[in-house]
Amino acid sequence: MRDTGRAGDAEHDVAERLHQREAELARVQRIGQVGGLEVDLTGGQFRNRRSPEYLQLHGLPEDATHETHEAWVARIHAEDRQRVVEHFKAAVAGTDTDYTAEYRIIRPSDGALRWILAKAEIERGQSGEPLRLVGAHIDVTARRVAEEEKELLARELAHRIKNVFAVVQGVIMLSARSQTEHLAFARAVSERIAALAQATQYVAPGGLQRGERVPLLGFLRQMLAPYDDLRPGAVTLEGDEIEIGPRAATAFALMVHELATNAVKYGALAGSDGRLALSVVRGSERVEITWRERSERPIARPARQGFGTELIQKVLAGQFRTGLDITWLQAGLDARLAVAPEHLAR
């Protein structure tokens, strides 16, 4: 005879533990500002089930657990709506099992604008047909606001640096007006400062826009123009043409500025006989950039690595997953950077 009392107690314990786990999960969602969701994708329909944390995150009433697909679409910011909807439909219609999107919503409860990071998995049948989407919405508004403030600050800094160059040029030309015999020299110096200002813009965030590409050789030529003007013909540049993206451009700008500054201070460009050659070679697996300085006079190797060199090594490691290999010679130095092509497009 079955012991119904013990069986009932066991079922009660299981139910109690399940209730506790659900409560813990809900607490974690509230703390992390995460809302769970499930979408039934069978039959080409989007039937939704939202967790209480999701409803709170989106500013929805408690009875909106099964809100319509159209209600979700209407909540998306007008500037993001088409992109997000097309991406969602393409993800469901495709073969991927992972779905990620980031967009803005206007919360109905208070009209607040919030940034949402949506991450989900798409379950598919044996033939690849979409069955169910299970995921989470995360409120990333604080991160996006911080990023926007950081970008604004960076652009303001870049603007102020540009203004400093303009002020220096103005002071030079204004000073030369009272001494006309120095006017030609002042103009030459002013032009070099203008070239340096043009090159410096790539060091600051915002030098290139997201998705923009520039030819690497042309970019390096522009970066080195102020130093070639110091002694025409002292700088040469050759190699294969490759396009680079904004983050790669910033890394290269920092590297070229540091190496060129050192060359002018105590390297090949510090004397009247020094030469600087820069080459770009596309290999089967790597793009190799070589910086070669040569001088008839000995070039002393620094006793220790300076802050600037340490900084660019960290930047290159972060951007390109590699570093600058520097070999010191009695009359110069060789610096080589081998980069995977996929890192250049970023």
C-alpha positions in Angstrom: 0.0 0.0 0.0 1.4 3.4 -1.0 2.4 5.8 1.8 0.5 8.8 0.5 1.6 10.9 3.4 5.3 10.6 2.6 4.7 11.1 -1.1 2.8 14.2 -0.4 5.6 15.5 1.8 8.1 14.8 -0.9 6.0 16.7 -3.5 5.6 19.5 -1.1 9.4 19.8 -0.5 10.0 19.8 -4.3 7.4 22.5 -4.8 8.9 24.5 -2.0 12.4 24.3 -3.4 11.2 25.2 -6.8 9.4 28.2 -5.4 12.6 29.3 -3.6 14.7 29.0 -6.7 12.1 31.0 -8.7 12.2 33.7 -6.0 16.0 33.7 -6.1 16.0 34.0 -9.9 13.5 36.9 -9.7 15.7 38.6 -7.1 18.8 38.3 -9.3 16.9 39.7 -12.2 15.8 42.7 -10.1 19.3 43.4 -8.8 20.9 43.1 -12.3 18.0 45.0 -14.0 17.4 42.0 -16.2 14.0 40.9 -17.5 13.3 37.4 -18.9 11.1 36.7 -21.9 9.9 33.9 -24.1 8.5 34.1 -27.6 6.6 31.2 -29.3 7.7 31.4 -33.0 5.8 28.4 -34.4 3.4 29.1 -37.2 5.1 32.4 -38.1 3.5 34.1 -35.1 5.2 35.9 -32.2 3.4 35.0 -29.0 5.1 36.6 -26.1 5.4 35.8 -22.4 7.2 38.4 -20.2 8.5 38.0 -16.7 7.5 40.5 -14.0 11.0 41.9 -14.0 10.7 42.5 -17.8 7.4 44.3 -17.2 9.0 46.5 -14.6 12.1 47.1 -16.8 9.9 48.3 -19.7 7.4 50.2 -17.6 4.5 47.9 -18.4 1.4 47.0 -16.3 1.2 43.6 -14.6 -1.4 42.4 -17.2 1.0 42.9 -20.1 2.6 39.5 -19.6 1.4 38.4 -23.1 1.8 41.7 -24.9 1.6 41.6 -28.7 4.5 41.8 -31.0 3.2 45.1 -32.3 3.1 46.6 -28.8 6.9 45.8 -28.4 7.6 47.4 -31.8 5.7 50.6 -30.9 7.8 51.0 -27.7 11.1 51.1 -29.7 12.5 54.5 -30.3 11.5 55.8 -33.8 15.1 56.2 -34.9 15.9 52.5 -34.0 12.7 50.8 -34.9 13.2 49.8 -38.5 16.7 48.5 -37.8 15.7 46.5 -34.8 12.6 45.0 -36.4 14.4 44.0 -39.6 17.3 42.5 -37.6 14.8 40.5 -35.4 12.9 39.1 -38.4 16.1 38.2 -40.2 17.5 36.4 -37.2 14.3 34.4 -36.8 14.1 33.6 -40.6 17.8 32.6 -40.8 19.8 29.8 -39.2 21.4 31.5 -36.3 20.7 30.3 -32.7 22.0 33.4 -31.0 20.3 36.8 -31.1 21.7 40.1 -29.8 20.4 43.7 -30.3 20.9 47.0 -28.5 18.3 49.8 -28.9 16.3 52.5 -27.2 12.8 52.3 -25.9 10.3 54.9 -24.6 8.9 53.5 -21.4 5.1 53.9 -21.3 4.9 54.3 -17.5 6.9 57.5 -17.3 8.0 58.4 -20.8 11.7 57.8 -19.9 14.2 56.8 -22.6 16.1 53.6 -21.7 18.8 51.6 -23.5 18.1 47.9 -23.8 20.5 45.1 -24.5 18.6 42.1 -25.8 20.3 38.7 -25.7 18.5 35.4 -26.6 18.8 31.9 -28.0 16.6 30.7 -30.8 15.5 27.1 -30.6 15.0 25.4 -33.9 13.5 22.1 -35.2 15.3 19.4 -37.1 14.7 21.3 -40.4 15.9 24.6 -38.9 12.4 26.1 -38.4 12.2 28.5 -35.5 10.3 27.2 -32.5 11.0 29.4 -29.5 13.1 32.3 -28.5 14.3 32.5 -24.9 16.2 35.5 -23.7 16.8 38.4 -21.4 16.6 42.2 -21.6 19.2 44.2 -19.7 19.0 47.9 -18.9 22.3 49.4 -20.1 21.2 53.0 -19.9 23.9 53.9 -17.4 26.7 52.5 -19.6 25.4 54.2 -22.7 25.1 57.6 -20.9 28.7 57.1 -19.6 29.9 56.3 -23.2 28.2 59.4 -24.6 29.7 61.6 -21.9 33.2 60.1 -22.5 32.8 60.7 -26.3 31.7 64.3 -25.7 34.6 64.9 -23.5 37.0 63.4 -26.0 35.6 65.6 -28.8 35.9 68.7 -26.6 39.5 67.8 -25.8 40.2 67.3 -29.5 38.6 70.7 -30.3 40.7 72.4 -27.6 43.9 70.8 -28.9 43.1 72.1 -32.4 42.5 75.5 -31.0 46.0 75.4 -29.3 47.6 74.8 -32.7 45.6 77.6 -34.2 46.7 80.0 -31.4 50.3 79.0 -31.9 50.1 79.7 -35.6 48.5 83.0 -35.0 51.2 84.1 -32.5 53.9 83.1 -35.0 52.4 85.1 -37.9 51.5 88.1 -35.7 55.0 88.3 -34.3 56.5 88.1 -37.8 54.4 91.1 -39.1 56.6 93.5 -37.3 59.8 91.9 -38.6 59.2 91.3 -42.3 62.6 89.8 -42.8 61.4 86.8 -40.8 58.0 86.5 -42.6 59.1 83.6 -44.9 60.5 81.6 -42.0 57.3 82.2 -40.0 55.1 81.0 -42.8 57.2 77.8 -43.1 56.9 77.1 -39.4 53.2 77.8 -39.5 52.7 75.4 -42.4 54.6 72.7 -40.4 52.4 73.3 -37.4 49.3 73.0 -39.6 50.5 69.7 -40.9 51.2 68.4 -37.4 47.7 69.6 -36.3 46.2 67.7 -39.2 48.0 64.5 -38.3 47.2 64.9 -34.6 43.5 64.8 -35.2 43.7 61.0 -35.6 45.1 60.5 -32.1 41.9 61.8 -30.5 38.7 59.8 -30.5 36.4 60.9 -33.3 39.3 61.3 -35.9 37.5 58.8 -38.0 33.8 57.9 -37.8 32.6 54.4 -37.0 32.7 52.3 -40.2 34.9 54.7 -42.0 38.1 53.4 -43.7 41.3 55.2 -44.9 44.2 53.9 -47.0 47.1 53.0 -44.6 49.9 54.4 -46.8 48.1 57.7 -47.3 47.3 57.9 -43.6 51.0 57.2 -42.7 52.2 59.7 -45.3 50.0 62.4 -43.7 51.2 61.5 -40.3 54.8 61.8 -41.3 54.5 64.9 -43.5 55.5 67.4 -40.6 58.7 65.4 -40.1 59.6 65.2 -43.7 59.2 69.0 -43.9 62.1 69.3 -41.4 64.4 68.0 -44.1 62.8 67.1 -47.5 63.7 63.6 -48.6 64.7 62.3 -45.2 61.5 60.3 -44.9 60.4 57.6 -47.4 57.3 55.5 -47.5 56.4 52.5 -49.7 54.5 49.2 -49.7 51.2 47.6 -50.2 47.9 49.6 -49.9 45.6 48.4 -47.2 42.6 50.1 -45.6 42.2 50.6 -41.9 39.4 51.5 -39.5 39.0 54.1 -36.8 40.5 52.1 -33.9 43.5 51.0 -36.0 44.0 54.5 -37.2 44.2 55.8 -33.6 46.7 53.1 -32.6 48.9 53.8 -35.7 48.7 57.6 -35.0 50.0 57.1 -31.4 52.8 54.8 -32.6 54.0 57.1 -35.4 53.9 60.2 -33.1 55.9 58.4 -30.5 58.5 57.0 -32.9 58.8 60.2 -34.9 59.2 62.3 -31.8 62.0 60.1 -30.5 63.6 60.2 -34.0 63.6 64.0 -33.9 64.9 64.2 -30.3 67.8 61.7 -30.4 67.2 59.4 -33.4 67.9 59.5 -37.1 66.1 62.8 -37.6 68.1 64.6 -34.9 71.1 65.1 -37.3 71.5 66.3 -40.9 72.4 62.9 -42.3 69.7 60.7 -40.9 67.1 58.8 -42.9 63.8 57.3 -42.0 62.1 54.5 -44.1 58.7 53.1 -43.5 57.3 50.1 -45.4 54.0 48.2 -45.4 54.1 44.6 -46.7 51.0 42.4 -46.9 51.7 38.7 -46.2 49.6 35.6 -46.4 48.7 35.8 -42.7 50.1 39.1 -41.4 50.6 42.7 -42.5 54.1 43.8 -41.5 54.9 47.5 -40.9 58.6 48.2 -40.6 60.1 51.5 -39.3 63.8 51.8 -40.1 66.1 54.6 -39.0 69.7 55.0 -40.2 72.3 57.6 -39.4 76.1 58.0 -40.0 76.5 59.0 -36.4 75.9 56.6 -33.5 72.4 56.6 -32.0 72.4 56.0 -28.2 69.9 53.5 -26.9 67.9 54.9 -24.0 68.8 53.5 -20.6 65.2 52.5 -19.9 61.9 52.3 -21.8 60.1 55.6 -21.6 56.5 56.2 -20.7 55.6 56.9 -24.3 57.0 53.6 -25.6 55.3 51.7 -22.8 52.0 53.4 -23.6 52.1 52.5 -27.3 53.0 48.9 -26.5 49.9 48.7 -24.4 47.8 50.3 -27.1 49.1 48.0 -29.8 48.6 44.9 -27.5 45.0 46.0 -26.9 44.2 46.8 -30.5 46.3 44.4 -32.5 47.0 41.6 -30.0 50.7 42.1 -30.6 53.5 44.5 -29.8 56.3 46.5 -31.4 59.5 44.6 -31.9 62.4 47.1 -31.6 66.0 46.2 -32.5 68.7 48.8 -31.6 71.7 49.1 -33.9 74.8 51.2 -33.6 73.6 53.6 -36.3 69.9 53.3 -36.1 67.0 51.1 -35.1 64.5 48.7 -36.7 60.9 48.6 -35.3 58.5 45.9 -36.7 54.9 45.4 -36.2 53.1 42.3 -37.5 49.3 42.6 -37.5 46.5 40.2 -38.5 44.4 41.8 -41.3 41.2 41.5 -39.3 42.5 43.8 -36.6 43.2 46.5 -39.2 39.6 46.9 -40.2 38.3 47.9 -36.8 
